[in-house]
Amino acid sequence: QVQLVESGGGLVQAGGSLRLSCAASGTILNINVMGWYRQAPGKQRELVAYIASDGSANYATSLKGRFTISRDNAKNTVSLQIDSLKPDDTAVYYCNAQISATSGYWNAYWGQGTQVTVSS
């Protein structure tokens, strides 16, 4: 079965940077859109960014360019570079991917999440 595993989270000071990574493994025929979401305690999960297989990316407008999403199709990975971290960035960050294991059939998968904590 398909599995997504995030890594790279941790405790950082405001103004610092983190690079999150997500690796997809298992029975994978193709991966369409991959994205990053985050969820702070007591809040709804929100989209941070997503990237298509051709490299076209979209970001939440409120993030002001501090986030950069990228992917490596050969390695089935997607990364999220976060710069100028703010305490409000504290959340669990989740990887999401639209993956096809059989031609013409797609499913959305989620990783287990990685905690990002930004101290002031």
Biopython code that builds the backbone (N, CA, C, O; Angstrom):
import numpy as np
from Bio.PDB.StructureBuilder import StructureBuilder

atoms = [
    (1, "GLN", "N", (0.830, -1.194, 0.000)),
    (1, "GLN", "CA", (0.000, 0.000, 0.000)),
    (1, "GLN", "C", (0.868, 1.250, 0.000)),
    (1, "GLN", "O", (2.053, 1.205, 0.333)),
    (2, "VAL", "N", (0.263, 2.351, -0.375)),
    (2, "VAL", "CA", (0.972, 3.612, -0.445)),
    (2, "VAL", "C", (1.163, 4.176, 0.952)),
    (2, "VAL", "O", (0.275, 4.093, 1.801)),
    (3, "GLN", "N", (2.318, 4.743, 1.173)),
    (3, "GLN", "CA", (2.627, 5.373, 2.439)),
    (3, "GLN", "C", (3.344, 6.688, 2.193)),
    (3, "GLN", "O", (4.227, 6.775, 1.339)),
    (4, "LEU", "N", (2.960, 7.711, 2.947)),
    (4, "LEU", "CA", (3.639, 8.994, 2.934)),
    (4, "LEU", "C", (4.241, 9.227, 4.304)),
    (4, "LEU", "O", (3.567, 9.064, 5.321)),
    (5, "VAL", "N", (5.492, 9.602, 4.333)),
    (5, "VAL", "CA", (6.187, 9.829, 5.588)),
    (5, "VAL", "C", (6.852, 11.196, 5.551)),
    (5, "VAL", "O", (7.688, 11.469, 4.690)),
    (6, "GLU", "N", (6.471, 12.053, 6.497)),
    (6, "GLU", "CA", (7.068, 13.374, 6.606)),
    (6, "GLU", "C", (8.242, 13.342, 7.575)),
    (6, "GLU", "O", (8.321, 12.488, 8.458)),
    (7, "SER", "N", (9.139, 14.282, 7.391)),
    (7, "SER", "CA", (10.263, 14.444, 8.293)),
    (7, "SER", "C", (10.747, 15.883, 8.215)),
    (7, "SER", "O", (10.380, 16.626, 7.304)),
    (8, "GLY", "N", (11.569, 16.266, 9.173)),
    (8, "GLY", "CA", (12.189, 17.576, 9.147)),
    (8, "GLY", "C", (11.639, 18.578, 10.131)),
    (8, "GLY", "O", (12.195, 19.667, 10.276)),
    (9, "GLY", "N", (10.557, 18.238, 10.810)),
    (9, "GLY", "CA", (10.009, 19.158, 11.784)),
    (9, "GLY", "C", (10.877, 19.230, 13.032)),
    (9, "GLY", "O", (11.810, 18.448, 13.211)),
    (10, "GLY", "N", (10.547, 20.180, 13.879)),
    (10, "GLY", "CA", (11.299, 20.341, 15.109)),
    (10, "GLY", "C", (11.020, 21.672, 15.762)),
    (10, "GLY", "O", (10.097, 22.394, 15.386)),
    (11, "LEU", "N", (11.835, 21.978, 16.746)),
    (11, "LEU", "CA", (11.725, 23.224, 17.490)),
    (11, "LEU", "C", (12.765, 24.205, 16.974)),
    (11, "LEU", "O", (13.960, 23.910, 16.968)),
    (12, "VAL", "N", (12.308, 25.364, 16.544)),
    (12, "VAL", "CA", (13.205, 26.393, 16.032)),
    (12, "VAL", "C", (12.806, 27.746, 16.599)),
    (12, "VAL", "O", (11.678, 27.943, 17.049)),
    (13, "GLN", "N", (13.744, 28.663, 16.568)),
    (13, "GLN", "CA", (13.474, 30.019, 17.007)),
    (13, "GLN", "C", (12.868, 30.840, 15.875)),
    (13, "GLN", "O", (13.108, 30.577, 14.697)),
    (14, "ALA", "N", (12.088, 31.828, 16.253)),
    (14, "ALA", "CA", (11.524, 32.731, 15.258)),
    (14, "ALA", "C", (12.627, 33.335, 14.406)),
    (14, "ALA", "O", (13.682, 33.722, 14.910)),
    (15, "GLY", "N", (12.368, 33.409, 13.113)),
    (15, "GLY", "CA", (13.354, 33.914, 12.178)),
    (15, "GLY", "C", (14.206, 32.840, 11.543)),
    (15, "GLY", "O", (14.914, 33.101, 10.570)),
    (16, "GLY", "N", (14.148, 31.647, 12.076)),
    (16, "GLY", "CA", (14.917, 30.546, 11.531)),
    (16, "GLY", "C", (14.237, 29.910, 10.340)),
    (16, "GLY", "O", (13.219, 30.395, 9.847)),
    (17, "SER", "N", (14.819, 28.816, 9.889)),
    (17, "SER", "CA", (14.314, 28.120, 8.717)),
    (17, "SER", "C", (14.229, 26.625, 8.974)),
    (17, "SER", "O", (14.958, 26.074, 9.798)),
    (18, "LEU", "N", (13.336, 25.996, 8.261)),
    (18, "LEU", "CA", (13.189, 24.552, 8.288)),
    (18, "LEU", "C", (12.915, 24.051, 6.885)),
    (18, "LEU", "O", (12.337, 24.753, 6.055)),
    (19, "ARG", "N", (13.333, 22.846, 6.641)),
    (19, "ARG", "CA", (13.007, 22.188, 5.394)),
    (19, "ARG", "C", (12.342, 20.859, 5.711)),
    (19, "ARG", "O", (12.966, 19.952, 6.262)),
    (20, "LEU", "N", (11.081, 20.758, 5.358)),
    (20, "LEU", "CA", (10.316, 19.545, 5.564)),
    (20, "LEU", "C", (10.383, 18.679, 4.316)),
    (20, "LEU", "O", (10.488, 19.182, 3.197)),
    (21, "SER", "N", (10.322, 17.388, 4.524)),
    (21, "SER", "CA", (10.380, 16.463, 3.410)),
    (21, "SER", "C", (9.300, 15.407, 3.567)),
    (21, "SER", "O", (8.934, 15.039, 4.683)),
    (22, "CYS", "N", (8.801, 14.930, 2.456)),
    (22, "CYS", "CA", (7.786, 13.883, 2.440)),
    (22, "CYS", "C", (8.146, 12.897, 1.344)),
    (22, "CYS", "O", (8.370, 13.278, 0.195)),
    (23, "ALA", "N", (8.199, 11.640, 1.710)),
    (23, "ALA", "CA", (8.539, 10.590, 0.764)),
    (23, "ALA", "C", (7.362, 9.638, 0.595)),
    (23, "ALA", "O", (6.787, 9.165, 1.576)),
    (24, "ALA", "N", (7.015, 9.366, -0.638)),
    (24, "ALA", "CA", (5.960, 8.417, -0.958)),
    (24, "ALA", "C", (6.578, 7.084, -1.353)),
    (24, "ALA", "O", (7.565, 7.033, -2.086)),
    (25, "SER", "N", (5.989, 6.023, -0.863)),
    (25, "SER", "CA", (6.483, 4.696, -1.193)),
    (25, "SER", "C", (5.312, 3.733, -1.315)),
    (25, "SER", "O", (4.189, 4.046, -0.919)),
    (26, "GLY", "N", (5.586, 2.571, -1.862)),
    (26, "GLY", "CA", (4.555, 1.563, -2.031)),
    (26, "GLY", "C", (4.216, 1.347, -3.492)),
    (26, "GLY", "O", (5.038, 1.579, -4.379)),
    (27, "THR", "N", (2.996, 0.899, -3.727)),
    (27, "THR", "CA", (2.529, 0.642, -5.085)),
    (27, "THR", "C", (2.096, 1.953, -5.717)),
    (27, "THR", "O", (1.000, 2.450, -5.455)),
    (28, "ILE", "N", (2.954, 2.501, -6.540)),
    (28, "ILE", "CA", (2.725, 3.813, -7.145)),
    (28, "ILE", "C", (2.921, 3.717, -8.640)),
    (28, "ILE", "O", (4.010, 3.403, -9.121)),
    (29, "LEU", "N", (1.857, 3.989, -9.366)),
    (29, "LEU", "CA", (1.950, 4.097, -10.811)),
    (29, "LEU", "C", (2.285, 5.520, -11.222)),
    (29, "LEU", "O", (3.115, 5.750, -12.101)),
    (30, "ASN", "N", (1.627, 6.467, -10.573)),
    (30, "ASN", "CA", (1.842, 7.860, -10.900)),
    (30, "ASN", "C", (1.438, 8.721, -9.710)),
    (30, "ASN", "O", (0.582, 8.330, -8.916)),
    (31, "ILE", "N", (2.047, 9.876, -9.590)),
    (31, "ILE", "CA", (1.700, 10.852, -8.573)),
    (31, "ILE", "C", (1.329, 12.148, -9.264)),
    (31, "ILE", "O", (2.114, 12.701, -10.034)),
    (32, "ASN", "N", (0.134, 12.627, -8.986)),
    (32, "ASN", "CA", (-0.314, 13.872, -9.567)),
    (32, "ASN", "C", (0.098, 15.030, -8.648)),
    (32, "ASN", "O", (1.285, 15.330, -8.517)),
    (33, "VAL", "N", (-0.864, 15.662, -8.028)),
    (33, "VAL", "CA", (-0.569, 16.800, -7.166)),
    (33, "VAL", "C", (-0.040, 16.326, -5.820)),
    (33, "VAL", "O", (-0.540, 15.354, -5.254)),
    (34, "MET", "N", (0.964, 17.013, -5.317)),
    (34, "MET", "CA", (1.463, 16.811, -3.969)),
    (34, "MET", "C", (1.377, 18.147, -3.251)),
    (34, "MET", "O", (1.594, 19.199, -3.852)),
    (35, "GLY", "N", (1.063, 18.103, -1.978)),
    (35, "GLY", "CA", (0.902, 19.349, -1.260)),
    (35, "GLY", "C", (1.237, 19.239, 0.208)),
    (35, "GLY", "O", (1.433, 18.152, 0.751)),
    (36, "TRP", "N", (1.297, 20.397, 0.832)),
    (36, "TRP", "CA", (1.518, 20.498, 2.261)),
    (36, "TRP", "C", (0.357, 21.242, 2.900)),
    (36, "TRP", "O", (-0.091, 22.275, 2.402)),
    (37, "TYR", "N", (-0.112, 20.707, 3.992)),
    (37, "TYR", "CA", (-1.134, 21.321, 4.810)),
    (37, "TYR", "C", (-0.597, 21.464, 6.226)),
    (37, "TYR", "O", (0.394, 20.834, 6.593)),
    (38, "ARG", "N", (-1.256, 22.290, 7.006)),
    (38, "ARG", "CA", (-0.872, 22.401, 8.399)),
    (38, "ARG", "C", (-2.107, 22.584, 9.261)),
    (38, "ARG", "O", (-3.140, 23.074, 8.805)),
    (39, "GLN", "N", (-1.980, 22.184, 10.500)),
    (39, "GLN", "CA", (-3.084, 22.300, 11.438)),
    (39, "GLN", "C", (-2.549, 22.662, 12.810)),
    (39, "GLN", "O", (-1.784, 21.911, 13.416)),
    (40, "ALA", "N", (-2.961, 23.811, 13.283)),
    (40, "ALA", "CA", (-2.626, 24.245, 14.630)),
    (40, "ALA", "C", (-3.681, 23.735, 15.597)),
    (40, "ALA", "O", (-4.815, 23.474, 15.195)),
    (41, "PRO", "N", (-3.323, 23.588, 16.867)),
    (41, "PRO", "CA", (-4.295, 23.101, 17.846)),
    (41, "PRO", "C", (-5.562, 23.947, 17.878)),
    (41, "PRO", "O", (-5.494, 25.173, 17.971)),
    (42, "GLY", "N", (-6.703, 23.297, 17.801)),
    (42, "GLY", "CA", (-7.973, 23.988, 17.845)),
    (42, "GLY", "C", (-8.386, 24.672, 16.559)),
    (42, "GLY", "O", (-9.410, 25.354, 16.526)),
    (43, "LYS", "N", (-7.615, 24.507, 15.506)),
    (43, "LYS", "CA", (-7.929, 25.147, 14.248)),
    (43, "LYS", "C", (-8.110, 24.121, 13.138)),
    (43, "LYS", "O", (-7.709, 22.963, 13.259)),
    (44, "GLN", "N", (-8.722, 24.577, 12.062)),
    (44, "GLN", "CA", (-8.926, 23.717, 10.909)),
    (44, "GLN", "C", (-7.622, 23.504, 10.150)),
    (44, "GLN", "O", (-6.730, 24.353, 10.156)),
    (45, "ARG", "N", (-7.536, 22.368, 9.507)),
    (45, "ARG", "CA", (-6.394, 22.121, 8.654)),
    (45, "ARG", "C", (-6.468, 23.044, 7.433)),
    (45, "ARG", "O", (-7.529, 23.200, 6.828)),
    (46, "GLU", "N", (-5.351, 23.643, 7.085)),
    (46, "GLU", "CA", (-5.322, 24.582, 5.986)),
    (46, "GLU", "C", (-4.240, 24.220, 4.978)),
    (46, "GLU", "O", (-3.206, 23.648, 5.327)),
    (47, "LEU", "N", (-4.496, 24.557, 3.753)),
    (47, "LEU", "CA", (-3.529, 24.329, 2.694)),
    (47, "LEU", "C", (-2.395, 25.334, 2.800)),
    (47, "LEU", "O", (-2.630, 26.530, 2.973)),
    (48, "VAL", "N", (-1.172, 24.849, 2.697)),
    (48, "VAL", "CA", (0.001, 25.705, 2.658)),
    (48, "VAL", "C", (0.447, 25.913, 1.213)),
    (48, "VAL", "O", (0.612, 27.045, 0.760)),
    (49, "ALA", "N", (0.636, 24.827, 0.511)),
    (49, "ALA", "CA", (1.086, 24.892, -0.872)),
    (49, "ALA", "C", (0.862, 23.555, -1.539)),
    (49, "ALA", "O", (0.776, 22.524, -0.872)),
    (50, "TYR", "N", (0.769, 23.573, -2.854)),
    (50, "TYR", "CA", (0.715, 22.328, -3.589)),
    (50, "TYR", "C", (1.439, 22.494, -4.908)),
    (50, "TYR", "O", (1.609, 23.604, -5.412)),
    (51, "ILE", "N", (1.858, 21.375, -5.453)),
    (51, "ILE", "CA", (2.671, 21.396, -6.655)),
    (51, "ILE", "C", (2.265, 20.244, -7.553)),
    (51, "ILE", "O", (2.108, 19.111, -7.096)),
    (52, "ALA", "N", (2.097, 20.538, -8.825)),
    (52, "ALA", "CA", (1.726, 19.529, -9.799)),
    (52, "ALA", "C", (2.959, 18.792, -10.294)),
    (52, "ALA", "O", (4.091, 19.176, -9.997)),
    (53, "SER", "N", (2.727, 17.742, -11.044)),
    (53, "SER", "CA", (3.832, 16.929, -11.521)),
    (53, "SER", "C", (4.754, 17.680, -12.474)),
    (53, "SER", "O", (5.924, 17.328, -12.620)),
    (54, "ASP", "N", (4.224, 18.714, -13.123)),
    (54, "ASP", "CA", (5.050, 19.505, -14.027)),
    (54, "ASP", "C", (5.822, 20.609, -13.319)),
    (54, "ASP", "O", (6.548, 21.368, -13.961)),
    (55, "GLY", "N", (5.674, 20.704, -12.003)),
    (55, "GLY", "CA", (6.407, 21.680, -11.231)),
    (55, "GLY", "C", (5.681, 22.969, -10.943)),
    (55, "GLY", "O", (6.215, 23.820, -10.232)),
    (56, "SER", "N", (4.491, 23.145, -11.465)),
    (56, "SER", "CA", (3.730, 24.358, -11.197)),
    (56, "SER", "C", (3.227, 24.344, -9.763)),
    (56, "SER", "O", (2.634, 23.365, -9.311)),
    (57, "ALA", "N", (3.468, 25.435, -9.055)),
    (57, "ALA", "CA", (3.179, 25.498, -7.636)),
    (57, "ALA", "C", (2.198, 26.608, -7.308)),
    (57, "ALA", "O", (2.109, 27.609, -8.019)),
    (58, "ASN", "N", (1.472, 26.419, -6.231)),
    (58, "ASN", "CA", (0.545, 27.406, -5.716)),
    (58, "ASN", "C", (0.706, 27.495, -4.210)),
    (58, "ASN", "O", (0.984, 26.503, -3.536)),
    (59, "TYR", "N", (0.526, 28.705, -3.696)),
    (59, "TYR", "CA", (0.734, 28.959, -2.279)),
    (59, "TYR", "C", (-0.436, 29.708, -1.676)),
    (59, "TYR", "O", (-1.137, 30.450, -2.364)),
    (60, "ALA", "N", (-0.638, 29.509, -0.396)),
    (60, "ALA", "CA", (-1.588, 30.326, 0.329)),
    (60, "ALA", "C", (-1.082, 31.763, 0.337)),
    (60, "ALA", "O", (0.068, 32.022, 0.693)),
    (61, "THR", "N", (-1.942, 32.694, -0.056)),
    (61, "THR", "CA", (-1.500, 34.075, -0.230)),
    (61, "THR", "C", (-1.040, 34.718, 1.066)),
    (61, "THR", "O", (-0.207, 35.624, 1.042)),
    (62, "SER", "N", (-1.563, 34.271, 2.189)),
    (62, "SER", "CA", (-1.211, 34.880, 3.463)),
    (62, "SER", "C", (0.200, 34.557, 3.939)),
    (62, "SER", "O", (0.672, 35.154, 4.906)),
    (63, "LEU", "N", (0.861, 33.649, 3.298)),
    (63, "LEU", "CA", (2.187, 33.227, 3.748)),
    (63, "LEU", "C", (3.301, 34.131, 3.247)),
    (63, "LEU", "O", (4.449, 33.980, 3.667)),
    (64, "LYS", "N", (2.992, 35.056, 2.369)),
    (64, "LYS", "CA", (3.897, 36.132, 1.970)),
    (64, "LYS", "C", (5.231, 35.665, 1.408)),
    (64, "LYS", "O", (6.258, 36.307, 1.626)),
    (65, "GLY", "N", (5.221, 34.570, 0.698)),
    (65, "GLY", "CA", (6.419, 34.136, 0.022)),
    (65, "GLY", "C", (7.468, 33.468, 0.885)),
    (65, "GLY", "O", (8.581, 33.230, 0.417)),
    (66, "ARG", "N", (7.149, 33.159, 2.130)),
    (66, "ARG", "CA", (8.112, 32.523, 3.014)),
    (66, "ARG", "C", (8.207, 31.018, 2.798)),
    (66, "ARG", "O", (9.107, 30.371, 3.334)),
    (67, "PHE", "N", (7.302, 30.466, 2.030)),
    (67, "PHE", "CA", (7.251, 29.033, 1.799)),
    (67, "PHE", "C", (7.603, 28.722, 0.354)),
    (67, "PHE", "O", (7.169, 29.407, -0.572)),
    (68, "THR", "N", (8.390, 27.684, 0.184)),
    (68, "THR", "CA", (8.756, 27.227, -1.145)),
    (68, "THR", "C", (8.568, 25.723, -1.219)),
    (68, "THR", "O", (9.166, 24.975, -0.447)),
    (69, "ILE", "N", (7.744, 25.290, -2.143)),
    (69, "ILE", "CA", (7.488, 23.869, -2.323)),
    (69, "ILE", "C", (8.238, 23.382, -3.555)),
    (69, "ILE", "O", (8.352, 24.094, -4.553)),
    (70, "SER", "N", (8.738, 22.175, -3.472)),
    (70, "SER", "CA", (9.443, 21.570, -4.587)),
    (70, "SER", "C", (9.229, 20.067, -4.546)),
    (70, "SER", "O", (8.797, 19.522, -3.530)),
    (71, "ARG", "N", (9.529, 19.409, -5.638)),
    (71, "ARG", "CA", (9.372, 17.963, -5.671)),
    (71, "ARG", "C", (10.434, 17.340, -6.551)),
    (71, "ARG", "O", (10.981, 17.974, -7.453)),
    (72, "ASP", "N", (10.705, 16.095, -6.264)),
    (72, "ASP", "CA", (11.635, 15.307, -7.044)),
    (72, "ASP", "C", (10.863, 14.085, -7.529)),
    (72, "ASP", "O", (10.646, 13.137, -6.775)),
    (73, "ASN", "N", (10.460, 14.116, -8.769)),
    (73, "ASN", "CA", (9.625, 13.040, -9.297)),
    (73, "ASN", "C", (10.358, 11.700, -9.335)),
    (73, "ASN", "O", (9.741, 10.645, -9.189)),
    (74, "ALA", "N", (11.658, 11.746, -9.530)),
    (74, "ALA", "CA", (12.427, 10.510, -9.579)),
    (74, "ALA", "C", (12.470, 9.817, -8.225)),
    (74, "ALA", "O", (12.561, 8.591, -8.153)),
    (75, "LYS", "N", (12.404, 10.598, -7.155)),
    (75, "LYS", "CA", (12.471, 10.048, -5.810)),
    (75, "LYS", "C", (11.117, 10.001, -5.112)),
    (75, "LYS", "O", (11.024, 9.534, -3.976)),
    (76, "ASN", "N", (10.076, 10.476, -5.772)),
    (76, "ASN", "CA", (8.732, 10.518, -5.188)),
    (76, "ASN", "C", (8.716, 11.284, -3.870)),
    (76, "ASN", "O", (8.128, 10.844, -2.882)),
    (77, "THR", "N", (9.364, 12.421, -3.879)),
    (77, "THR", "CA", (9.416, 13.244, -2.689)),
    (77, "THR", "C", (8.924, 14.653, -2.979)),
    (77, "THR", "O", (8.996, 15.134, -4.110)),
    (78, "VAL", "N", (8.429, 15.293, -1.949)),
    (78, "VAL", "CA", (8.046, 16.695, -2.004)),
    (78, "VAL", "C", (8.593, 17.365, -0.755)),
    (78, "VAL", "O", (8.555, 16.794, 0.335)),
    (79, "SER", "N", (9.098, 18.569, -0.920)),
    (79, "SER", "CA", (9.709, 19.294, 0.177)),
    (79, "SER", "C", (9.033, 20.637, 0.363)),
    (79, "SER", "O", (8.407, 21.174, -0.551)),
    (80, "LEU", "N", (9.174, 21.161, 1.559)),
    (80, "LEU", "CA", (8.658, 22.485, 1.881)),
    (80, "LEU", "C", (9.730, 23.242, 2.644)),
    (80, "LEU", "O", (10.067, 22.896, 3.777)),
    (81, "GLN", "N", (10.254, 24.263, 2.019)),
    (81, "GLN", "CA", (11.219, 25.140, 2.656)),
    (81, "GLN", "C", (10.471, 26.283, 3.321)),
    (81, "GLN", "O", (9.691, 26.982, 2.675)),
    (82, "ILE", "N", (10.706, 26.470, 4.598)),
    (82, "ILE", "CA", (10.057, 27.533, 5.347)),
    (82, "ILE", "C", (11.130, 28.475, 5.869)),
    (82, "ILE", "O", (12.019, 28.064, 6.615)),
    (83, "ASP", "N", (11.044, 29.718, 5.481)),
    (83, "ASP", "CA", (11.987, 30.732, 5.921)),
    (83, "ASP", "C", (11.286, 31.753, 6.805)),
    (83, "ASP", "O", (10.062, 31.881, 6.786)),
    (84, "SER", "N", (12.090, 32.477, 7.579)),
    (84, "SER", "CA", (11.565, 33.523, 8.460)),
    (84, "SER", "C", (10.397, 33.024, 9.295)),
    (84, "SER", "O", (9.323, 33.626, 9.318)),
    (85, "LEU", "N", (10.622, 31.935, 9.964)),
    (85, "LEU", "CA", (9.567, 31.300, 10.736)),
    (85, "LEU", "C", (9.015, 32.222, 11.814)),
    (85, "LEU", "O", (9.749, 32.975, 12.454)),
    (86, "LYS", "N", (7.722, 32.142, 11.994)),
    (86, "LYS", "CA", (7.016, 32.912, 12.995)),
    (86, "LYS", "C", (6.336, 31.970, 13.982)),
    (86, "LYS", "O", (6.041, 30.826, 13.637)),
    (87, "PRO", "N", (6.085, 32.429, 15.193)),
    (87, "PRO", "CA", (5.362, 31.577, 16.145)),
    (87, "PRO", "C", (4.024, 31.078, 15.601)),
    (87, "PRO", "O", (3.594, 29.975, 15.937)),
    (88, "ASP", "N", (3.366, 31.876, 14.771)),
    (88, "ASP", "CA", (2.092, 31.459, 14.201)),
    (88, "ASP", "C", (2.232, 30.312, 13.213)),
    (88, "ASP", "O", (1.233, 29.717, 12.808)),
    (89, "ASP", "N", (3.453, 29.997, 12.823)),
    (89, "ASP", "CA", (3.678, 28.854, 11.952)),
    (89, "ASP", "C", (3.635, 27.536, 12.713)),
    (89, "ASP", "O", (3.650, 26.466, 12.104)),
    (90, "THR", "N", (3.584, 27.607, 14.023)),
    (90, "THR", "CA", (3.544, 26.397, 14.834)),
    (90, "THR", "C", (2.312, 25.574, 14.488)),
    (90, "THR", "O", (1.182, 26.055, 14.579)),
    (91, "ALA", "N", (2.538, 24.351, 14.098)),
    (91, "ALA", "CA", (1.456, 23.472, 13.673)),
    (91, "ALA", "C", (2.027, 22.106, 13.345)),
    (91, "ALA", "O", (3.242, 21.919, 13.278)),
    (92, "VAL", "N", (1.134, 21.164, 13.144)),
    (92, "VAL", "CA", (1.515, 19.893, 12.561)),
    (92, "VAL", "C", (1.387, 20.033, 11.057)),
    (92, "VAL", "O", (0.333, 20.415, 10.549)),
    (93, "TYR", "N", (2.440, 19.728, 10.359)),
    (93, "TYR", "CA", (2.458, 19.845, 8.912)),
    (93, "TYR", "C", (2.273, 18.473, 8.288)),
    (93, "TYR", "O", (2.977, 17.521, 8.622)),
    (94, "TYR", "N", (1.315, 18.389, 7.378)),
    (94, "TYR", "CA", (0.952, 17.130, 6.745)),
    (94, "TYR", "C", (1.241, 17.159, 5.257)),
    (94, "TYR", "O", (1.032, 18.166, 4.580)),
    (95, "CYS", "N", (1.712, 16.060, 4.779)),
    (95, "CYS", "CA", (1.906, 15.860, 3.354)),
    (95, "CYS", "C", (0.677, 15.191, 2.765)),
    (95, "CYS", "O", (0.092, 14.299, 3.379)),
    (96, "ASN", "N", (0.292, 15.620, 1.587)),
    (96, "ASN", "CA", (-0.831, 15.031, 0.870)),
    (96, "ASN", "C", (-0.417, 14.779, -0.571)),
    (96, "ASN", "O", (0.336, 15.555, -1.159)),
    (97, "ALA", "N", (-0.918, 13.687, -1.130)),
    (97, "ALA", "CA", (-0.585, 13.383, -2.512)),
    (97, "ALA", "C", (-1.726, 12.649, -3.183)),
    (97, "ALA", "O", (-2.372, 11.791, -2.582)),
    (98, "GLN", "N", (-1.963, 12.994, -4.432)),
    (98, "GLN", "CA", (-2.904, 12.270, -5.272)),
    (98, "GLN", "C", (-2.102, 11.221, -6.027)),
    (98, "GLN", "O", (-1.258, 11.547, -6.861)),
    (99, "ILE", "N", (-2.375, 9.963, -5.724)),
    (99, "ILE", "CA", (-1.563, 8.862, -6.230)),
    (99, "ILE", "C", (-2.441, 7.835, -6.912)),
    (99, "ILE", "O", (-3.516, 7.485, -6.424)),
    (100, "SER", "N", (-1.968, 7.363, -8.041)),
    (100, "SER", "CA", (-2.635, 6.301, -8.773)),
    (100, "SER", "C", (-1.803, 5.028, -8.689)),
    (100, "SER", "O", (-0.625, 5.024, -9.045)),
    (101, "ALA", "N", (-2.416, 3.954, -8.219)),
    (101, "ALA", "CA", (-1.777, 2.646, -8.230)),
    (101, "ALA", "C", (-2.248, 1.817, -9.418)),
    (101, "ALA", "O", (-1.583, 0.862, -9.821)),
    (102, "THR", "N", (-3.390, 2.184, -9.973)),
    (102, "THR", "CA", (-3.963, 1.540, -11.143)),
    (102, "THR", "C", (-4.348, 2.628, -12.138)),
    (102, "THR", "O", (-4.867, 3.675, -11.753)),
    (103, "SER", "N", (-4.098, 2.380, -13.391)),
    (103, "SER", "CA", (-4.353, 3.379, -14.414)),
    (103, "SER", "C", (-5.792, 3.872, -14.365)),
    (103, "SER", "O", (-6.734, 3.081, -14.411)),
    (104, "GLY", "N", (-5.948, 5.198, -14.271)),
    (104, "GLY", "CA", (-7.260, 5.814, -14.281)),
    (104, "GLY", "C", (-7.924, 5.947, -12.930)),
    (104, "GLY", "O", (-9.006, 6.528, -12.837)),
    (105, "TYR", "N", (-7.311, 5.425, -11.873)),
    (105, "TYR", "CA", (-7.893, 5.488, -10.541)),
    (105, "TYR", "C", (-6.941, 6.223, -9.601)),
    (105, "TYR", "O", (-5.760, 5.892, -9.503)),
    (106, "TRP", "N", (-7.480, 7.221, -8.917)),
    (106, "TRP", "CA", (-6.684, 8.075, -8.061)),
    (106, "TRP", "C", (-7.243, 8.103, -6.648)),
    (106, "TRP", "O", (-8.456, 8.051, -6.439)),
    (107, "ASN", "N", (-6.349, 8.187, -5.697)),
    (107, "ASN", "CA", (-6.722, 8.332, -4.300)),
    (107, "ASN", "C", (-5.830, 9.378, -3.648)),
    (107, "ASN", "O", (-4.673, 9.566, -4.026)),
    (108, "ALA", "N", (-6.401, 10.049, -2.661)),
    (108, "ALA", "CA", (-5.634, 11.004, -1.881)),
    (108, "ALA", "C", (-5.072, 10.322, -0.640)),
    (108, "ALA", "O", (-5.779, 9.593, 0.055)),
    (109, "TYR", "N", (-3.807, 10.565, -0.372)),
    (109, "TYR", "CA", (-3.148, 9.974, 0.781)),
    (109, "TYR", "C", (-2.575, 11.071, 1.666)),
    (109, "TYR", "O", (-2.189, 12.142, 1.199)),
    (110, "TRP", "N", (-2.533, 10.772, 2.938)),
    (110, "TRP", "CA", (-1.981, 11.690, 3.931)),
    (110, "TRP", "C", (-0.841, 11.041, 4.687)),
    (110, "TRP", "O", (-0.862, 9.842, 4.965)),
    (111, "GLY", "N", (0.151, 11.844, 5.015)),
    (111, "GLY", "CA", (1.190, 11.390, 5.912)),
    (111, "GLY", "C", (0.749, 11.522, 7.349)),
    (111, "GLY", "O", (-0.348, 12.002, 7.632)),
    (112, "GLN", "N", (1.606, 11.095, 8.257)),
    (112, "GLN", "CA", (1.265, 11.116, 9.677)),
    (112, "GLN", "C", (1.449, 12.494, 10.304)),
    (112, "GLN", "O", (0.954, 12.743, 11.403)),
    (113, "GLY", "N", (2.143, 13.375, 9.628)),
    (113, "GLY", "CA", (2.378, 14.716, 10.119)),
    (113, "GLY", "C", (3.708, 14.849, 10.831)),
    (113, "GLY", "O", (4.214, 13.896, 11.423)),
    (114, "THR", "N", (4.262, 16.038, 10.765)),
    (114, "THR", "CA", (5.482, 16.345, 11.489)),
    (114, "THR", "C", (5.291, 17.676, 12.211)),
    (114, "THR", "O", (4.803, 18.646, 11.630)),
    (115, "GLN", "N", (5.675, 17.709, 13.462)),
    (115, "GLN", "CA", (5.429, 18.876, 14.305)),
    (115, "GLN", "C", (6.473, 19.951, 14.060)),
    (115, "GLN", "O", (7.675, 19.687, 14.076)),
    (116, "VAL", "N", (5.997, 21.158, 13.834)),
    (116, "VAL", "CA", (6.852, 22.333, 13.750)),
    (116, "VAL", "C", (6.467, 23.266, 14.888)),
    (116, "VAL", "O", (5.316, 23.690, 14.992)),
    (117, "THR", "N", (7.427, 23.580, 15.730)),
    (117, "THR", "CA", (7.196, 24.478, 16.847)),
    (117, "THR", "C", (8.178, 25.633, 16.753)),
    (117, "THR", "O", (9.391, 25.427, 16.712)),
    (118, "VAL", "N", (7.653, 26.840, 16.718)),
    (118, "VAL", "CA", (8.472, 28.038, 16.584)),
    (118, "VAL", "C", (8.384, 28.827, 17.880)),
    (118, "VAL", "O", (7.301, 29.246, 18.288)),
    (119, "SER", "N", (9.508, 29.026, 18.514)),
    (119, "SER", "CA", (9.560, 29.764, 19.762)),
    (119, "SER", "C", (9.902, 31.222, 19.495)),
    (119, "SER", "O", (10.551, 31.549, 18.502)),
    (120, "SER", "N", (9.459, 32.088, 20.391)),
    (120, "SER", "CA", (9.736, 33.512, 20.269)),
    (120, "SER", "C", (10.908, 33.933, 21.129)),
    (120, "SER", "O", (11.274, 35.109, 21.142)),
]
sb = StructureBuilder()
sb.init_structure("model")
sb.init_model(0)
sb.init_chain("A")
sb.init_seg("    ")
for serial, (resi, resn, name, xyz) in enumerate(atoms, 1):
    if name == "N":
        sb.init_residue(resn, " ", resi, " ")
    sb.init_atom(name, np.array(xyz, "f"), 0.0, 1.0, " ", f" {name:<3s}", serial, name[0])
structure = sb.get_structure()
